[in-house]
Amino acid sequence: MTTQRLKKHITPQSKIGDIGEALVAKVMGCTVSDNPYDTTKDMVQNITGLTVEVKTQLRFWMKDSFTIHISQLPKCTNVDKLVFVDYGLSGHCRLYLCNNRTNYTLYNYDTMAAFPVADMVLTADFETPRALEMCKLTETKYKSSLNDSRLYENKRT
């Protein structure tokens, strides 16, 4: 990712998105597109050449899904891989690979599409200070969604 791209953050959401893309690029071995407005993909996997779209957001707990605006559907359904980055106050980031991009539910007057987590594979779960940075930038009215510690209660020794 170029320094020029990182310098320009119009909104906290765009910064969260760039952080998520940087994490996915590192974990999956990808090169991020220099064009932040690329209409076909966010990055390309270095070894395979597969196109990847990344959505960094909190899980929509009421539907146990990740959501996108319907304007993003063509981009999300036409790439080779769609990855959702979830984060929380635990300091963890989780990368979910959406395997079934044809199974989504429209809601909110058909302006949003919800992809169920049940159709995804958790491909990475790791601690990073970037998770807390994204939490600070989050402007959701559902702040309780940031408290993801319940995912790790059974993992502590």
Order of alpha helices (4+ residues) and beta strands (2+ residues): alpha-alpha-beta-beta-beta-beta-alpha-beta-beta-beta-beta-beta-alpha
